[in-house]
Amino acid sequence: MPPDLADFFIKFLTEEGDLVFDPFGGSNTTGASAEALARQWLTIEPEKDYVEGSKGRFLDVELQAL
């Protein structure tokens, strides 16, 4: 999913601090968008390879926090 699409729906349907739930995590585009938009998030993904791959989406967030 393109990040702009996730951003649009998260902004449209939630406010800062709300919880965004994604039952089909995949590469976690939704979680990364929610994080960037100051939302809490929870996702489910049964495929370990997708979970491992999605960690790269959060490297920039970790570096900004330092």
N, CA, C and O atoms as a printed pandas DataFrame, in Angstrom:
     atom_number atom_name residue_name chain_id  residue_number  x_coord  y_coord  z_coord
0              1         N          MET        A               1    0.856   -1.176    0.000
1              2        CA          MET        A               1    0.000    0.000    0.000
2              3         C          MET        A               1    0.902    1.238    0.000
3              4         O          MET        A               1    1.900    1.281    0.720
4              5         N          PRO        A               2    0.555    2.232   -0.798
5              6        CA          PRO        A               2    1.337    3.475   -0.785
6              7         C          PRO        A               2    1.166    4.203    0.558
7              8         O          PRO        A               2    0.052    4.292    1.072
8              9         N          PRO        A               3    2.247    4.716    1.118
9             10        CA          PRO        A               3    2.150    5.421    2.411
10            11         C          PRO        A               3    1.166    6.593    2.384
11            12         O          PRO        A               3    0.513    6.867    3.391
12            13         N          ASP        A               4    1.049    7.284    1.255
13            14        CA          ASP        A               4    0.103    8.408    1.180
14            15         C          ASP        A               4   -1.333    7.958    1.387
15            16         O          ASP        A               4   -2.135    8.695    1.961
16            17         N          LEU        A               5   -1.667    6.761    0.931
17            18        CA          LEU        A               5   -3.023    6.237    1.123
18            19         C          LEU        A               5   -3.272    5.943    2.604
19            20         O          LEU        A               5   -4.324    6.288    3.143
20            21         N          ALA        A               6   -2.309    5.310    3.250
21            22        CA          ALA        A               6   -2.446    5.052    4.692
22            23         C          ALA        A               6   -2.561    6.366    5.455
23            24         O          ALA        A               6   -3.400    6.500    6.346
24            25         N          ASP        A               7   -1.716    7.338    5.104
25            26        CA          ASP        A               7   -1.773    8.658    5.769
26            27         C          ASP        A               7   -3.155    9.283    5.639
27            28         O          ASP        A               7   -3.704    9.795    6.614
28            29         N          PHE        A               8   -3.716    9.240    4.435
29            30        CA          PHE        A               8   -5.030    9.845    4.187
30            31         C          PHE        A               8   -6.085    9.267    5.129
31            32         O          PHE        A               8   -6.807   10.010    5.793
32            33         N          PHE        A               9   -6.170    7.939    5.182
33            34        CA          PHE        A               9   -7.214    7.317    5.996
34            35         C          PHE        A               9   -6.963    7.491    7.491
35            36         O          PHE        A               9   -7.908    7.661    8.262
36            37         N          ILE        A              10   -5.713    7.451    7.901
37            38        CA          ILE        A              10   -5.420    7.657    9.317
38            39         C          ILE        A              10   -5.801    9.072    9.739
39            40         O          ILE        A              10   -6.407    9.263   10.794
40            41         N          LYS        A              11   -5.453   10.060    8.927
41            42        CA          LYS        A              11   -5.824   11.453    9.245
42            43         C          LYS        A              11   -7.339   11.645    9.219
43            44         O          LYS        A              11   -7.890   12.358   10.058
44            45         N          PHE        A              12   -8.010   11.013    8.261
45            46        CA          PHE        A              12   -9.449   11.166    8.082
46            47         C          PHE        A              12  -10.247   10.520    9.219
47            48         O          PHE        A              12  -11.276   11.045    9.643
48            49         N          LEU        A              13   -9.759    9.377    9.705
49            50        CA          LEU        A              13  -10.551    8.576   10.637
50            51         C          LEU        A              13  -10.104    8.649   12.099
51            52         O          LEU        A              13  -10.806    8.160   12.983
52            53         N          THR        A              14   -8.939    9.259   12.360
53            54        CA          THR        A              14   -8.434    9.273   13.740
54            55         C          THR        A              14   -7.875   10.638   14.104
55            56         O          THR        A              14   -7.703   11.515   13.258
56            57         N          GLU        A              15   -7.599   10.786   15.388
57            58        CA          GLU        A              15   -6.939   11.982   15.909
58            59         C          GLU        A              15   -5.645   11.548   16.586
59            60         O          GLU        A              15   -5.469   10.372   16.905
60            61         N          GLU        A              16   -4.739   12.502   16.805
61            62        CA          GLU        A              16   -3.490   12.184   17.488
62            63         C          GLU        A              16   -3.773   11.454   18.791
63            64         O          GLU        A              16   -4.678   11.819   19.542
64            65         N          GLY        A              17   -2.991   10.428   19.043
65            66        CA          GLY        A              17   -3.138    9.639   20.257
66            67         C          GLY        A              17   -4.092    8.466   20.123
67            68         O          GLY        A              17   -4.072    7.570   20.966
68            69         N          ASP        A              18   -4.935    8.440   19.082
69            70        CA          ASP        A              18   -5.847    7.319   18.875
70            71         C          ASP        A              18   -5.070    6.054   18.528
71            72         O          ASP        A              18   -3.897    6.112   18.161
72            73         N          LEU        A              19   -5.741    4.914   18.650
73            74        CA          LEU        A              19   -5.164    3.625   18.301
74            75         C          LEU        A              19   -5.593    3.235   16.894
75            76         O          LEU        A              19   -6.781    3.243   16.572
76            77         N          VAL        A              20   -4.616    2.893   16.061
77            78        CA          VAL        A              20   -4.862    2.396   14.705
78            79         C          VAL        A              20   -4.581    0.898   14.731
79            80         O          VAL        A              20   -3.493    0.479   15.125
80            81         N          PHE        A              21   -5.545    0.095   14.317
81            82        CA          PHE        A              21   -5.398   -1.368   14.297
82            83         C          PHE        A              21   -5.371   -1.853   12.858
83            84         O          PHE        A              21   -6.264   -1.535   12.073
84            85         N          ASP        A              22   -4.348   -2.624   12.513
85            86        CA          ASP        A              22   -4.216   -3.198   11.176
86            87         C          ASP        A              22   -4.139   -4.715   11.311
87            88         O          ASP        A              22   -3.112   -5.246   11.734
88            89         N          PRO        A              23   -5.224   -5.426   10.953
89            90        CA          PRO        A              23   -5.230   -6.879   11.106
90            91         C          PRO        A              23   -4.448   -7.612   10.016
91            92         O          PRO        A              23   -4.295   -8.832   10.086
92            93         N          PHE        A              24   -3.954   -6.889    9.016
93            94        CA          PHE        A              24   -3.192   -7.494    7.923
94            95         C          PHE        A              24   -1.888   -6.719    7.762
95            96         O          PHE        A              24   -1.717   -5.998    6.779
96            97         N          GLY        A              25   -0.975   -6.858    8.707
97            98        CA          GLY        A              25    0.207   -6.019    8.822
98            99         C          GLY        A              25    1.112   -5.941    7.608
99           100         O          GLY        A              25    1.578   -4.857    7.259
100          101         N          GLY        A              26    1.370   -7.063    6.960
101          102        CA          GLY        A              26    2.269   -7.048    5.809
102          103         C          GLY        A              26    3.588   -6.387    6.143
103          104         O          GLY        A              26    4.234   -6.740    7.129
104          105         N          SER        A              27    3.988   -5.431    5.326
105          106        CA          SER        A              27    5.264   -4.745    5.567
106          107         C          SER        A              27    5.110   -3.561    6.520
107          108         O          SER        A              27    6.055   -2.799    6.721
108          109         N          ASN        A              28    3.938   -3.406    7.098
109          110        CA          ASN        A              28    3.629   -2.437    8.160
110          111         C          ASN        A              28    3.664   -0.976    7.708
111          112         O          ASN        A              28    4.125   -0.100    8.439
112          113         N          THR        A              29    3.177   -0.732    6.513
113          114        CA          THR        A              29    3.030    0.639    6.044
114          115         C          THR        A              29    2.105    1.421    6.974
115          116         O          THR        A              29    2.378    2.574    7.309
116          117         N          THR        A              30    1.019    0.789    7.385
117          118        CA          THR        A              30    0.050    1.454    8.250
118          119         C          THR        A              30    0.662    1.810    9.598
119          120         O          THR        A              30    0.450    2.915   10.099
120          121         N          GLY        A              31    1.413    0.899   10.187
121          122        CA          GLY        A              31    2.056    1.180   11.462
122          123         C          GLY        A              31    3.049    2.328   11.368
123          124         O          GLY        A              31    3.116    3.171   12.262
124          125         N          ALA        A              32    3.818    2.361   10.291
125          126        CA          ALA        A              32    4.792    3.440   10.111
126          127         C          ALA        A              32    4.086    4.777    9.930
127          128         O          ALA        A              32    4.519    5.787   10.485
128          129         N          SER        A              33    3.010    4.791    9.163
129          130        CA          SER        A              33    2.249    6.028    8.974
130          131         C          SER        A              33    1.624    6.482   10.279
131          132         O          SER        A              33    1.658    7.667   10.611
132          133         N          ALA        A              34    1.055    5.546   11.016
133          134        CA          ALA        A              34    0.445    5.884   12.307
134          135         C          ALA        A              34    1.489    6.464   13.250
135          136         O          ALA        A              34    1.229    7.454   13.934
136          137         N          GLU        A              35    2.648    5.863   13.291
137          138        CA          GLU        A              35    3.741    6.356   14.148
138          139         C          GLU        A              35    4.119    7.783   13.765
139          140         O          GLU        A              35    4.269    8.646   14.630
140          141         N          ALA        A              36    4.270    8.026   12.470
141          142        CA          ALA        A              36    4.665    9.355   11.991
142          143         C          ALA        A              36    3.593   10.405   12.273
143          144         O          ALA        A              36    3.898   11.589   12.415
144          145         N          LEU        A              37    2.335    9.966   12.354
145          146        CA          LEU        A              37    1.219   10.882   12.586
146          147         C          LEU        A              37    0.799   10.940   14.057
147          148         O          LEU        A              37   -0.293   11.409   14.378
148          149         N          ALA        A              38    1.666   10.463   14.942
149          150        CA          ALA        A              38    1.456   10.524   16.397
150          151         C          ALA        A              38    0.229    9.741   16.853
151          152         O          ALA        A              38   -0.498   10.164   17.752
152          153         N          ARG        A              39    0.012    8.584   16.212
153          154        CA          ARG        A              39   -1.035    7.664   16.658
154          155         C          ARG        A              39   -0.368    6.437   17.264
155          156         O          ARG        A              39    0.748    6.077   16.891
156          157         N          GLN        A              40   -1.050    5.809   18.183
157          158        CA          GLN        A              40   -0.619    4.504   18.651
158          159         C          GLN        A              40   -1.056    3.494   17.595
159          160         O          GLN        A              40   -1.980    3.768   16.829
160          161         N          TRP        A              41   -0.423    2.358   17.541
161          162        CA          TRP        A              41   -0.827    1.377   16.543
162          163         C          TRP        A              41   -0.581   -0.042   17.030
163          164         O          TRP        A              41    0.263   -0.298   17.889
164          165         N          LEU        A              42   -1.346   -0.946   16.450
165          166        CA          LEU        A              42   -1.248   -2.371   16.737
166          167         C          LEU        A              42   -1.488   -3.098   15.431
167          168         O          LEU        A              42   -2.428   -2.776   14.704
168          169         N          THR        A              43   -0.658   -4.065   15.129
169          170        CA          THR        A              43   -0.826   -4.812   13.892
170          171         C          THR        A              43   -0.630   -6.299   14.148
171          172         O          THR        A              43   -0.018   -6.702   15.137
172          173         N          ILE        A              44   -1.157   -7.094   13.247
173          174        CA          ILE        A              44   -1.007   -8.546   13.316
174          175         C          ILE        A              44   -0.428   -9.011   11.987
175          176         O          ILE        A              44   -0.921   -8.632   10.924
176          177         N          GLU        A              45    0.601   -9.821   12.044
177          178        CA          GLU        A              45    1.189  -10.390   10.834
178          179         C          GLU        A              45    1.774  -11.759   11.177
179          180         O          GLU        A              45    2.717  -11.850   11.963
180          181         N          PRO        A              46    1.219  -12.825   10.592
181          182        CA          PRO        A              46    1.698  -14.170   10.927
182          183         C          PRO        A              46    3.008  -14.566   10.235
183          184         O          PRO        A              46    3.677  -15.498   10.682
184          185         N          GLU        A              47    3.380  -13.882    9.167
185          186        CA          GLU        A              47    4.590  -14.250    8.421
186          187         C          GLU        A              47    5.816  -13.564    9.009
187          188         O          GLU        A              47    5.939  -12.341    8.943
188          189         N          LYS        A              48    6.715  -14.343    9.579
189          190        CA          LYS        A              48    7.895  -13.806   10.236
190          191         C          LYS        A              48    8.741  -12.966    9.282
191          192         O          LYS        A              48    9.302  -11.953    9.697
192          193         N          ASP        A              49    8.845  -13.359    8.025
193          194        CA          ASP        A              49    9.647  -12.594    7.061
194          195         C          ASP        A              49    9.111  -11.177    6.883
195          196         O          ASP        A              49    9.890  -10.230    6.771
196          197         N          TYR        A              50    7.792  -11.025    6.856
197          198        CA          TYR        A              50    7.211   -9.682    6.749
198          199         C          TYR        A              50    7.509   -8.855    8.002
199          200         O          TYR        A              50    7.828   -7.669    7.919
200          201         N          VAL        A              51    7.400   -9.493    9.141
201          202        CA          VAL        A              51    7.671   -8.787   10.403
202          203         C          VAL        A              51    9.124   -8.312   10.429
203          204         O          VAL        A              51    9.400   -7.158   10.759
204          205         N          GLU        A              52   10.035   -9.195   10.085
205          206        CA          GLU        A              52   11.452   -8.828   10.072
206          207         C          GLU        A              52   11.713   -7.708    9.067
207          208         O          GLU        A              52   12.455   -6.771    9.361
208          209         N          GLY        A              53   11.107   -7.800    7.887
209          210        CA          GLY        A              53   11.296   -6.778    6.862
210          211         C          GLY        A              53   10.732   -5.428    7.252
211          212         O          GLY        A              53   11.259   -4.388    6.855
212          213         N          SER        A              54    9.667   -5.442    8.024
213          214        CA          SER        A              54    9.017   -4.174    8.390
214          215         C          SER        A              54    9.834   -3.363    9.394
215          216         O          SER        A              54    9.602   -2.164    9.546
216          217         N          LYS        A              55   10.764   -3.981   10.064
217          218        CA          LYS        A              55   11.578   -3.258   11.062
218          219         C          LYS        A              55   12.331   -2.088   10.429
219          220         O          LYS        A              55   12.566   -1.074   11.086
220          221         N          GLY        A              56   12.708   -2.223    9.164
221          222        CA          GLY        A              56   13.430   -1.162    8.475
222          223         C          GLY        A              56   12.640    0.126    8.353
223          224         O          GLY        A              56   13.227    1.201    8.229
224          225         N          ARG        A              57   11.320    0.037    8.386
225          226        CA          ARG        A              57   10.476    1.231    8.295
226          227         C          ARG        A              57   10.651    2.149    9.508
227          228         O          ARG        A              57   10.307    3.329    9.445
228          229         N          PHE        A              58   11.174    1.626   10.589
229          230        CA          PHE        A              58   11.240    2.375   11.838
230          231         C          PHE        A              58   12.637    2.857   12.185
231          232         O          PHE        A              58   12.834    3.447   13.247
232          233         N          LEU        A              59   13.605    2.623   11.323
233          234        CA          LEU        A              59   14.961    3.085   11.590
234          235         C          LEU        A              59   15.027    4.597   11.654
235          236         O          LEU        A              59   15.694    5.144   12.533
236          237         N          ASP        A              60   14.351    5.292   10.743
237          238        CA          ASP        A              60   14.343    6.751   10.752
238          239         C          ASP        A              60   13.692    7.290   12.018
239          240         O          ASP        A              60   14.147    8.292   12.569
240          241         N          VAL        A              61   12.641    6.641   12.482
241          242        CA          VAL        A              61   11.949    7.075   13.700
242          243         C          VAL        A              61   12.899    6.959   14.885
243          244         O          VAL        A              61   12.963    7.859   15.723
244          245         N          GLU        A              62   13.635    5.854   14.956
245          246        CA          GLU        A              62   14.574    5.656   16.059
246          247         C          GLU        A              62   15.674    6.708   16.016
247          248         O          GLU        A              62   16.062    7.239   17.057
248          249         N          LEU        A              63   16.179    7.015   14.833
249          250        CA          LEU        A              63   17.254    7.994   14.704
250          251         C          LEU        A              63   16.770    9.388   15.075
251          252         O          LEU        A              63   17.534   10.156   15.661
252          253         N          GLN        A              64   15.523    9.745   14.755
253          254        CA          GLN        A              64   14.984   11.045   15.103
254          255         C          GLN        A              64   14.840   11.199   16.612
255          256         O          GLN        A              64   14.942   12.308   17.137
256          257         N          ALA        A              65   14.605   10.104   17.302
257          258        CA          ALA        A              65   14.418   10.155   18.750
258          259         C          ALA        A              65   15.735   10.391   19.490
259          260         O          ALA        A              65   15.738   10.830   20.640
260          261         N          LEU        A              66   16.851   10.097   18.824
261          262        CA          LEU        A              66   18.162   10.259   19.484
262          263         C          LEU        A              66   18.598   11.664   19.564
263          264         O          LEU        A              66   19.675   11.947   20.090
